Amino acid sequence: MDFQPYIPGMRPVEPGPLARFTPPLEEGVISTWLPSHAPAGSWVLDPFGFSPRLALEAARAGYRVLVTVNNPITQFQLEMSAHSPSETDFKAALADLAASKKGEERLGAHLQSLYLTPCEKCGNEIYADSFLWRKGEVAPYARIYTCPHCEDSGEREANPLDIERAKKIAATDTLHRSRAFERVAALEDEDRVYAEEAIEHYLPRPLYFLTTVINRIDSLNLTPERRRAVNALILVACDAGNTLWDHPTQRRRPKQLNIPNQFREHNLWNQLEHGLSRWTETSSGVVMEPWPNHPPESGGICLYEGRLKDFAEEVKKDIPFKAVIGSLPRPNQAFWTLSALWAGWLWGREAVEPYKPALRRRRYDWAWNATALNAAFTHLFDMLHLGTPFFALLSEPEPSSLASALTAASMAGLDLISLALRTQHDPIQLSWTSGEHLKRQSDPGDIKEVTEAIHTHLMERGEPASYLHVHAAGLIALARSHALKQKNQEFDEALRGTQTLIQTALEGDSRFVHYSGGESVDTGLWGVNPDSNNLLASDSAQNPRYDSLYDQVEIAVVTFLQKHPNSIFIEIEQDLYPRLPGLLTPSQAMIYAVLTSYANKENGTWKLRPEDLAAARRDELNHIARLVETIGSRIGYTTRKQHKNYLWEQNGERKRTFYILASALIGRALAETPSPPEQTVIVIPGGRAALAAYKIQRDPSLAVHLKTVQVVKYRLLRTLVELPVLTRETFEEQVAGDPLEKSKSQMMLF
Ligand SMILES: [Zn+2]
């Protein structure tokens, strides 16, 4: 397979509303991919509508993007992100809401008063930013505020008044809860129980707040734009108001409706006020038309509100889609259930109706996911002409989600063209084309094929890999031979079979070694047993030896910066990724490790340090070589140069071998050193020590080799040569006492 390079993008500065539930994608990826696969102005289909940003970016790049979206909340999000109401409308809508009366009080003042708390330092009544709760308790245990009077700020223990206020609101809770429920489902509704459970994820205060606001806006007589604006603000409050905000923050992206042991209750009035900028800052001014209207040829969005299945039946092959793009949906019980709830709150029961199945389903597993994806891919296939390219992003990837996507696609007649994987924290970039469905024969998986695919990947990589990587290598081999699923199998059976096959391939071959703290096959790292490949023997001509991935990254990044000083990070990625495509895509942390070792960052651009320019390093290498010779002669050895090594000899017998590096290419040094490890000394610049330590942390096999090989810094040799008295004992002591580990500070790990 011809792996395509990973397309780098930029992380958005403002992630936008509901960011916990939308796929974490980089910007600039789809607008890079599209022009080389479809002419500008052509029709592009996003069959999942899972990421509003993706469709908007494609539209801005000059494509007519048809998006099918079934989730009413995602539809609204897409509409808002394409074209949000003006700041004036937002402000006016919020002002109207605040000014309306609640008894004698203004509603804004009333709602804000729900969050009053006495400042611990000055005693003034102020508004809390949030309250902190423990699961199951009836009152908060702490509050977070910044006092505008005395500037006292931070987390403070709950005051008795906080507890009293929380209990007072809880006393009227039953009424508000049943109101909140009735907007979603009727009393005799079979889905009642699910709606009730979803509402359980709201504490009494936010529930009171939200139902009060929602009931009030119906009577406000807002213009449609202002109604849209206020709905958008309420949606932000709906998300901020549930109990899925753990404290301190760990689970940033909830998938299940589970109440954390400690969680944060936000001040929802603040959320309404802050919601404005979150919407206006991410709005993109893209033309959006409801199906069947067409957007302009210069680019825009056509929204089909409904399921892909219905759309496919309606259009068949009528629209000549030139490409398909999409962020692959992954099961999210929390978001899907909350979406049904919020849609009911904002637009009433009728809006929930088409989306109700999301309320009913309790468990979404990967077999379910594969079945649903396969159905979608099959409808897609029917709409596409042969050879239509499909670029998909699989965010928050894990072995099961990747297996599910590849199996579903393969069985729907999509041929896998490329798979680029950076780390488990980045979306996987997948390319398919619609193939010749009917001719396909599915074959049973061949374990030998899987084993060889994994072995080849690990050899090319030259360093151990995560389970996600080796698993992907196995999946690609199976996808290529159409062996991910037999025709008569169910998806769960097929997925289990694939998993077993890959695990057996790894565990059943002595060439593979598992570096792991635990027993489980998917933890730790998988590498190739060095003994099985003579990886370190320089004379093994028949075994191709690869530089490790991190050494290749170091060479490429430094070479690039020599030729292109003052480059920004993404330019470095754009040069690097095509050299290391597909599964070899290096992590950004690895690139940063090289950059911080060699270069300075000024005004956002990277430039090699003066001492790391090639000429300066060459001079220094020669100088260090002379030091090796001088020190050797002082303790009675003659020095002989052999290839890149400096050998200390006595009476023709080799005592020590020095390999002097200007880089941190330790793997290469090990491979090019003829002596037994205990005689070998690798000399590196002090500025390279942190990078070397980073590599050792990444690569347990390298760490094992370096238990016997000495790595010392230039500085040590400079010190030794200054000593008035130098003996062999002093030399040995000093060499043993110059550990790299001291330099391990502040390195990123993956
Ligand atoms: Zn104060």
Residues whose N, C-alpha, C, O or C-beta is under 5 A from the ligand:
A	BS01	ZN	C119 K121 C122 G123 C147 H149 C150 E151 D152
